[in-house]
Amino acid sequence: MKTDVEMIPVVTASNDKYAVGVATLFYSILENTKAKIDFYVLDQDISAAKKELIKKSLKDFSNFNLTFINMDKFDLNRFPNIFHYSTSTFSRYFLADLLPQYDKIIYTDSDVIFKGDIADYYNIDLGKKGLAAVTEETGVKYNIPWNHEYRKELFGINPKHKYFAAGNIIISGEYWRKHKIADKLVAKTLERKDDLKAPDLDVMNMIFANKYKQLDLKYCVCCHAWEQRKVTPELAASFDNPFIIHYTGKKPWNNDKVPFSYEFLRVLEKTAFYPIRGLYGNQWTTIKKYKLFGLLPLLSIEEK
């Protein structure tokens, strides 16, 4: 597989509500790498003011490009709006077609921070696979309708398939274009829209059942799994040393009980979005106090 070695393409999707996450995500990537990054935001109605705040947040860096791609022409509103999921989540279906110049693309949700060098992540060999992702180790422990075994039966997915998380993936653009993956994802979403629970995640697991490269769990540590982090030694190790933290469930910019919230706030403070009006004062005061003594990691003890 050929790749553009000059730039690493990193794509996220966002609406106006998640713009603060975009700024924090991109800052966390840039502060951990010297590689040149081609950032793309699949934009569903982000205000001009917040776009300026995102740009301003990255002013200290020069190793990146930033492009906002309007998604109106893809008619995302035809897709189901389920639970807390925004229809912008379906933007990732069109990655390979939007960026035909790249044969390897990183997609990440916007409620994420990176703690390692994204170049190391990008350089993972996909082999002949169309997608690389982390398995959702805790899904088998959930009750119906979130239980993975139940969902595999519901959607006709091979029982041996391991559900993967769709929020942090590396795709082969070449594979997606050759096999018309976008068309397949759209068709399957519309076909099963009444049955979906985690919309794009369910559909991507249908299309890539037993056809993806499994990554180390540290490449997508999902905060909603905090209480189940000791289910397996591998999952526990990923929480001890996360490379990518995904704030699934409650968000660290409006809730002070989120695991790893101190990691998010450490980066947020460096962006143009800080301070956020109404940000939970007690948590931030605590973080400021610990930072004065250079003891920020001690907060991890409080949250455990």
N, C-alpha and C positions, 0 to 999 in steps of 0.2 A: 504494500500500500504506500503510495507516495503522499507526502505531507508538505505543507508550506513551512519550511524550517525557519523562515525569517520571522514569522509571527505565529502566536498561539491563539486560535480563535476561541473565545469564551462567550457563550450566549446565556442570557437569562431572560425571563419574561416577567412583566410587571404591569400593574395598574397604578393609579395615583396613590393608593393606600400603602403600597409596598415600596415606594420610592426610597424611603429611608433604608430599607434593606438593601437596595441596589447599591447605594453609596457605601454602605458598610461592607458589603460583599466585595466590591471592587477594591476598596482600600485595603482590606485584609489580604487580597491576592497580591497587590502591588508591593506591600510592605514585606512580603516574603519571597520575592523573586526579582531577578535581574533580567529575566526574559522579556521580550517585547510581546505585548498582549493586544490583540484585536478584540475589543469589547463590543458586543452587540446587545441592545436591549429591544426585545420584542414588545413594542409599546402599545398598550391598550389604555389610552386616555390619561397619560401622565401629563400633568399641567406644565406649562412653560416655566413657571416659577420653580417647580421641583426639579425639572431638568437642569436648570441653572445651578441649583444646590448640589446636584450630583456632580456636575462639571467642576464646581468650585471645590468640592470635597477632595478632588484628585489633583489639585493645582501643584502639589509638591513633587509630583512624578512626571517624567517625560517619556517613559517607555511604554506608551500605549496609544491606541486610537479608540475613539468612542463614537458609535453610530446608533441612532435610534431608528428602528424600523416600524413604521405604522402598520398595524395588523388589520385595519378595517376591511381591506379587500378580501380577507380570508373568511369573513362573516363568522366570527367565532361564536356569535350568539345563536347559531343553529345547533350548537352542542348543548348538552344538558348542564344546568346549573344545580349542582348537588351539594347539600350541606354547606360547609364553609368554603368550598372550592370555587374560585373565580373561573370564568370561561377562558381567561388568559392562560390557564394551565395547558390548554390544547395547542398553544402556539408552538410548542416543541415538535409537533408533528411535521412542521414544514422546514426544519433546520437545514436539511441537505439541499433542498431546492432553493432556499433563500441565499445560501452560501455555496454556489457551484464551484467557486475557486478553491474550496477546501475539501480534502478527502478524509479529514479527521477533525472532529469538532467536539469541544467540551460543552455540555449543557449543565447548568446548575440553577436550581431555584434561587429566588432572591432572598429568602430567609435563611441564609447560610453564611458562615465565615470559614476561610481557609487558614490553617495553622502551619502548613508546610508549603514548600516550593511547588507551584502548580506545574512547572516544567517536568518535575519527576512524575507527576500524575499523568500529564499529557504523553510522556514517553512510554507509557505502558503499551506493550505490543498486543494488538487485538487479534493477531493471526488472521483467520478468515471470517471472524465473527463480525456481525453488523453492529454489535453493541456490547459495552462492558458496564457492569453495574454490581452493586452490593446486594447480597441476599437479605431479605427481611427476616432475621432470625426469630423475632418474637411473634410473628404473625400466627404461628400454629397455636399460640397460647390464648388468642383472642376468642371471644364468644361470637356466635353467629349474630349478624351477617359478616363480621370482620375476619372470621377465622379463614385461614388460607385454604384448608382442606375443603371447607364448604364452598368457597368461591371457585376453586378449581373444578369441583363437580358441577357447579352451576354453569360455568362457562365452557365446559368440555375441554379443560386443559389437562394434559397428561399428568397423572398423579405423582410422577417422579420429578416433575418440574419444581424448582424452588423459586418462590415469588421473589422478585427483586424490587428494590426501591427505585422509583423513576425520577427522583429529585436531583440526583447527581449521576450523570451518565457520560460516557465517552462513546461517540458514534462514528461509524465508518460512513462518511458521506457518499463515497463511491458505492458501497453496498446498498445504501438506502435508495440512491437514484436508480441503480441497476434493477433492483427488485421492487421499485415503486412502493416503498414502505409508506409514504405519506398517504397515498390513495387507499392502501389497506387499512391504515389506522382510522382514517375518516369513515370509511365504509363500515368498519366493525363498530365504531362508536355510535353511529346512527342506527345500526342494526340492533345493538344491545343497550340502548340508552335507558330503557326502563329498568334494567337489572343492575346497572353500575352503582357501586358504592364509593370507590376511590377511582374516579372516572378514567383519567389517562393512564393511571397505574394499572388498572384492571385490563385495559385494552392493550397496552404495551406488553403485558405478560401473556396475553392471548397470542399476539403476533410473534413474540420471541420466546415462546415456551421451549425450553431445552436448547435454545439457539443463541445464548449469550455467554460472554466471558465473565466468570465470577471474580470479583475483586476482593481484596482484604477488607474486612469490616471497618477498618479505620477510615476508609474513604467515604463513608457516609454514616456518621454516628447520629442517630435520630433521637432527639430529646424526649419524644413521647415514650420511648422504651426505657427511660431511666429506672423505673421501679422493677423492670425485668432484666436489668443489665447483667445479672449474675446467672442467667439461664444457662449459658455455656461459658467455658473459659475464654473462648475466642471473643465473645461479645464483651465480657468483662475487660479484656485486654484493650479492646477498641475504645472503651470509655476512659480507660486510664491514659491512653495516648492517641487522641483523635487527630486525624489529618484534616478532616472536613467535619464541621459541626452543622447539623441541619436542625433548625428550630421548628420542628414539626409540632403541631398543636398550638399552645399558647406562645405568644411572641415576646421576646425579651424587651421590646421597646414599650410595652404596655402592661407587663406583669412581672412582679419581683420574685416569683416562685419558680421561674423557669431554670432548669439545670443549665450550667455554663453561661448564665446571664452575665456574669462578670467578664467573660471573654468578649461577648458582644459589646458591652458598654465600654470596655477598654478601647475598642476600635471606634465605636460611635463618637466618643469624645473628640476624636481627631477629625471628624467630618463637619461639614457646614450645617448639618441637621441638628447638631448639639448647640445649646440645650433644647430639648423638646418640651414644649409647654405641657405641664401636667405629668411629666415623667415622675414615677413614684419616688418621692423624695427620700424616704428612709433608706432604700437600697442604694441610691446614688451617694447619699451622705456617707454610708458605710464604706463604699468603694473609695471615695475620696480620702477618708480617714486612713484606710490601710495603705493607700498609695503614698501617703506622706512618709511612711516608714519603709516603703519599698517592699511591702509584704502582701501584695495582691494575691499570690497563689494560696494564701491561707484561707481565702474565701471558699475555696473548693471544699474545705473541711466543713464549713458551715452548711453547705448545700447538700452534702452527703448525709 
